[in-house]
Amino acid sequence: MVVTPTSRSLLSRDRHRQKNPGARDNPWTQWARLQGFFKTGQLAVIDGANGTEIQRLGGKPSETFSSGTQAIARPDLCQEVHLNYLDAGADIIITHSYSSNRNVMTPSGNGDRAAECVLNAAAIARRATALHAAKHASDLARNATSAQQAAAQAVESAAMAAARATTSSQSNEGSNVAAAAAVKATELALDLSQHASRAMKEAHACSAAAAEASRLSQAASEGDPLPPPQQLPEFPASVPIVGWDAAGFGPAIVVGSMSTHPPEMPAGGESSKDAKWPPPESEQEAYVEAATAHGLSGVDMLWLEMMKDLEHAPRAVRAAADCGLPVFLGISARTDPATDQIVLWGNGENCIPMSADWFHKLAGMLGDSLVGINVMHTNFSTMGRVLKWLREDCCWKGPLGAYPDHGVFKAPEWVFKELNNEEAVSYISEWVHQYGVQLVGGCCGTTPDFIRAVSAFCRRYNASIRSGTSQSPESKSPTLRGSLKRLRDE
């Protein structure tokens, strides 16, 4: 069975409208924008780790993924992390809501604040994108002002040259040269002014989204009923702009995160097997609550993360299917050292071989909401095998993302390991060329330095795509050429 996202944006949007009158169109508009970018063959950069980056910056484990409260406990560090990744070149940032659900938050006494955490995480991310966009608009405006001053001087010089022109050919030629220079100067000033205007429109759209998310977050923090969502201004159409956004991606996309992170894990472990899970009905309700909050928060889409088992993943997926957002399914896997098989991410007895039936079951649950697949929280050496499994065994033909982890989780902290960025980027190049990956970034243990290296690779790759000098994936390998052709023909 071939699985591929269709032109389901309008269908899913309309079905959600029927269930939720007044729901926003923006997420599906943003998804259509991302789809259009993918069609160019270029790459988008995902940010790096959130929870482990807060830990690296001095936050406590209780302020990260272990409690799901980071968006209300350390909003300062959350925004700092977002800004660091945006400055490093991230096109897509993930909100600090990975474990913000009642399952994880109840043991610390914060279960009733799950929706507030989700909404506040969205507000923080939107504020970061607004600040990033506004700073860029400010730079462009200063450049435009300098260009306008230079243009004014050029026009004045052209006028003086015209006034001095006589019947001599030399004076007329001087006037002609001065006029041509003035035309170029005024055109440059106009171009820079238009760039500044576009950038400020992007910043305004980011600011409006931040204001709306903050309005909802404040209501949740005060225990008031959440007001109905308001429609947000549309982002201006993305166009390539030399020096800033040559890929034509546009302002950063903000995605919400919802995971099956286990509650109350035993210290020093990384398996969910021995976590203190609530009854299945309560667990399911907690995911529905979190997914509903994401739908209200104004994020552009929902990314399910750490889908890695037979029991908890389906509950989170069912909740995400009805939230009204475009959904990426995030699969986590590892290589079992005993069998060398790729298995769903777990530990000890929790070794479940990867199954196409499992994938199709989850994809079927999401239905029209499913727009993409990510392989995440999977180490570099295993990642390629899982991507191959998705393309060939599961026949997934749609957008595919890869953001690996690096290091080891020893609850409640992450143990960092040194990462060779050059070697890591060589892995990414292989995933892009062999499996058609179009979104790349990092998960636990990765930092802004890694994302800066990823961004540099993607900018070079995108430039080669635009210039027509990049080799297509099919040209890299006869085996891959045959497998990709088979996928297209099925």
N, C-alpha and C positions, 0 to 999 in steps of 0.2 A: 504494500500500500504506500503510495507516494503522499507525503504530507507537505503542503505548501500553503503559505498565506495567500488568499485570493484578494480581490478588490473588496475586502470586507469592511473597510473603514466606515463607509456610509451606512452599510447594513447594521453594523454593531452600534453605531451612533444612534440610528433611528430606533433600534430595539431598546436601547437604554433610555431614550427619550420617553418611550411608551411607559416604561416602568417608573421613571423618575422625571416627571414634568419639570421643566426649568433647568435640567442638567446642562452642563457646559459642553459646547462643541469643541473647545480648544484642544483637548487631548488628541482627538482624532484628526484635527487640522495639523497638529504638530507631528503626528505619526505620518500623515501624508507628506509632510515636508521631509521627514527622515527617509521615507520610501523614495522620494525623488532624488535625494542625495545618493542613496545606495545605487540607483540606476546609473549614476555616472561612473561607477566602478571604484570610487575613492573610499578611503578609510576614515572612520571616526574614532576618536580617542576617548576611552572611558577613564574616569578618575581611578585612584588607587585605594588602598585600605582606608576605612574610616575608624573603626573601633581600635585597631592596633596602632593607628597613627595618633589617636588621642592618648593611648597608653605611652607611646614614644615621646609625646610632648609633655608628659608628666601627669596625665590623668590617672585616676585609680581604676582598677578593674570594675569596681562597683559603679563607675561612671561610664562604662563602655557597654559592650555587647552582653556582659554577664547580667546586667539588670534591666537593660532596655531604656534607661532613664537619661541617657546622655544629652538629649535635646533640652531637658529641663534642668539637669544637674550642671552641665558645662556647655551652655550655648556659646560661650566665648571660644572655647576650643573647637567646637563644631564649625563655627564660621571661619576660624583661622584655617582649619583643614580644607574647607571648600575653596577658600581664596588661594591657598598654596597650590592646589591642583589646577585651578583655573589659570593661575599665572604660569604653571608648568605646561599648559597647552591642552587641558582636558576640554573636550567638546560636550561631554555628558557627565553630569555629576549625580551621585546617588545620595538621597537624603539619609540622615542619621536615624533611621527607623528600623534597621535590620531586625532587632529583637524587641521592638516596642509593641508588645501585645500582652494581654492579660496573663497568658500562660507563664511568661518569663517574669513579668513585673509583680505578680501577686506575692511571691515569697518575701520581697522587700517592703511590702505594704503599700505598693504604688499601683496595684491592679486597676483601680478606678481612674487612673490618670493615663491609661493607654492611648485613648483617642487624643488627649491633649498632647502627648509626646509626638504622635504622628503629625498632628497639625503644626506643632512648633518646629519640628524638623523640616517640614516643607517651607515654613516661613523663613527659617535660617538660610536654607539653600537659596531661596528667592532673593533674600537680601544680599547674599554673596554675589549672585549673578548680576543683580542691579548695580552693585558697587563696581564690579569688574567692568560692566558695559559702560557705566557713566565715566569711569576713569579713562577708558578708551575714547569715548566721545569728547571728553575734555582735551585729550591730546590732539585729536583731529581738529577741534575748534581752534586751538592755538596755532596749529599748522596752517589752517585756513586763514586766520587773521594775518599771519606773517606773509602768506601768499597774496592776500588782498593788498597789503601795504606795498609789496613789491610790484603788484600789478598797477597800483595807483601811480607809483613812480615811473613805471614803464610807459603808461599812457601819457603822463605829463611830458616825458622825454619825447614821445612820438609827436605830441602837439607842438612842442618847441621846434622839433626838426621840420615839421610841416610848415611852420611859420617862417623858418629861415630858408626854405627852399626857394631857389631862383630859377632862371632858365638854364643854369649849368647842370650838366648830367650828374656831377658829383653830389651836389646838394639834393637832387631828386632821389638819387640812389640811397643817400643817407636817410632821407625821410622814409623811403620804402623799407629799409632794414629796421628802423625804429618802430614802424607800424607793425611789421611782422612779429617783432619781439613782444610788443604790447599785446597782440592777439594771443600769443602763446601764454603770456603771463596771466591774462584774464581768464583764459580757458582753464589753466591750472588752478587758479583761485576758485573758479566755479566748481570744478571737479572736487576739490578738497572740501568746499562748503557742502556739496551734496553728500559726500561721505560722512561729514560731521552730522548732518541732519538725519541721515539714515541711522547712524550709530545712536543718536539721541532718541530716535523712535524706538529702537531696540531696548535702550535703557528704560524708557518710559513703560514699555510692555512688561519688562522685568519688575519694575517698581510697582506697577498695578497688581501684578500677581503676588508680590510680597505683601502689599497692603491687605489684599483679600485673605491671604493665608494668616496674617497676623490678626485680622478681625476675628476669624474663626478660632484661632488659638486662644485669644484672650477670652472669648466666650466660654471655651472649654475650661480654662483655668479658673474661671469664676463660678463654674457650675451652672451657667446659664444654658438654656436650650440652644443648640447650634442654629444660627440663621440659615435660610436657604442660600445656596451658592449663587453668586452673581456672575454674569458673563464678563469675560476679560477682553481687553483690547487685543486685536490680532497683531502678531509680529509682522513686520514688513517682509515682503518676499526676499528670500536669500539670493544674493548675486555675488559672483566673485569680485573681491576687492583686493587689489595688489597690496601686499605687505601685511594685511591684517587677516583677511579671510579669503585667500586665493582659491581655496577649495569650494567656496560658495556654501559653506555649512550654515552660517548664521549664528545667532546667540546660543549660548549653552542650553542644552535640554536638561530638564530636572526630572529625575525619575524617583519614585518611591520604592522602598525596599521592604519586603515582607518575607520572613524566613521561618523555618521550623527549628530554630535554635532551641536546644533543650533547656528546661528550667532546672535549677539547683543541681548542676553537675557535680559529681564527686571531685574533690581537689586533686589536681595533678593528672586528670584524665582528659581524653578527647572524644570519648564515645558517648552517644546519646542513650545507649542501652540501659544504663543504670541511673538515668535522670529521674526526677520525681514528677512525672507527667500527671496532669489532672485527668479525670474521667474523659473518655472520648467525646461525649456530648459537650462538655465544658471546653475542651480544647478546640472543637469545631466552632463554637460560639465566639471564642476569643479571636480566631482568625477572621470570622465574619465582621466582628467589631472593628478590627484593624483595617481590613480591606475597605469597609464602608468609610472609615475616616480618610483613607487615601483618596477615595473617590471624591470626597468633599474638599480635600486639601489644595487642589489646584495643580498637583503634579501633572506632568505630561503623559506619563504612563506608569505602570506598576511592574517592577521586576521582582519575580519570585526568586529567592536565593536559597541555596542549600536544599534543593529537592533531591533527596538521597536515600529514601527508604520506601517500604511498601505500606507503612501504616500512617505516618504523619504527613507525608507529602500530599497524598490525595485530599486530605482535609483542608490544607492550605490552598490547594488548587481549586477545589470546589468553591471556596470563599472568594477567591480572586475572580472567578468566572463571572460573577454577578456585580462587580464593583463599578462597571461602566467604563473602565480604562483599557487601553491597549495593553496587553500583557506579554512580557518576555518570560519564558520558563527557564530558570537557572538550575542546571544539573551539576552535581558535585560527585566526583569519582576519585578512585585511587587504584593503584596496582597492588594486588594481593601478592606479597612476597612468596607465599607458600605455593601458589599455583601459576603466578605470572599472568593471571587474568585481570582485566579491568573490572572492578566491582563498584557498586554504589558506595559513596564515602562513608566510612564507619570504622569500627575497630574490633579486634578480637573476634567474637562469635558473629558479629554483625557484618558478615561478608556475603553480600548479595550480588551475584553476577549481573552485569548489564543486560537488559532484555528489551528487545524492540517492542514486545507486547506491553511492557511497563511504560515505555515512552508513549506509545499510541494511546494507552488508557488515559494518561495525563493530558495529552494533546486533545483527545476527544472531549474530556471534561471542560477544557477551556473553550472549545468550539471557535466561534467567530472572534473571541477576544484574543486568541493567540496570534501574535504577529512576528515573534522571533524567538530564537533559542540562544541561551548563553551557556557556555561551560565555564564554571567559576569555582573558586576554592578547590582547585585541582592543580597538582604540582606540574612543573614544566615538562618533566619526562613522561607524564601520563597524558597530558593534554592532547597531543596529536592523535593518540589512539582513540580517545573519546570523540574527537571531531570526525575522524574517519568512520567510526561506528555510527554517528548521527547521519552522515552523508550517505554511507553505503548500506548499512544494515537497516536504519530507520527511514531512509529515503527522504530526509528533510532537505527541501530545496530552497527554503526561505532564508532570511537574514540570520547570520550566525556570528556570535560574539565569543571572545575568549579573554577571560581575565584570571590568570593563575595566582596561587598563593605561594609564599616562600617562608619556610620556618615551621615551627611546631606549636600546637596549642596544648598547653598544660594548665587546665582550668585552675584559676580563673584568668590566667595571663597568657600572652603570646610570647614565645621564645623566638627572638629574631635571629636570622642567619645572614651572613654577608651575601650580597647578590652581585654577580658580575653582569652589569647592564649590557655589555657587548654580546656576551653569550646569550643572554635573555632575548635580545632583539633578534638574534639569528634564529631562535625558536619561532618568534613571531613571524618573521619573513617566511618560514616554512609553512606555518599555518595559513598565512594569507595566500600563498601561491598554490599550495596543494589542496586546500579545503575551502577556498573562497570566503575566508573570514573577513568581515568588514568592520567589526568593532573590536578594539583591543585595549586592554588596560590592566589593572592589577587588583588583587584581593589581599587578604590578610598578609601582613609582613612586608608589603611593598610601600614605597614612599614617593614623595614628589620628585625625587631625583630619578627614580625609575620611570615615572610618567613623562618626565622631560625627555628622556632617551626614547621612549615610545613615540612621543609627539614628533621628535626630530625624524625618526624613521618614517612615520606616516606622512609628514609634510613632503619629504623627498619622494616617497612613493606616489603621493597624489600629484605632485608636479610632473612625474614621469607619465602618469595616466593622462593628464591634460595635454601633455606634449606629444602623446602617442608613441613614446619610446619604451614603455613598460612591456615586458613579456606577459602574455596571458597565462593563467594557470595551466592551460592545456599544453603549452609549449614546454613545460618543465619536465614532464615525465610521461612516457608512453602508457604506463599503467594508469596514471591519474587521468590521462586524456581519455582512455577507454571508460573509466568509471564515471567520469563527469558526463560523457556522451550518453552512457546508459541511463544516468539519472535524468537527463533532459528528455530522453526518448520515452521513459516510462510514464 
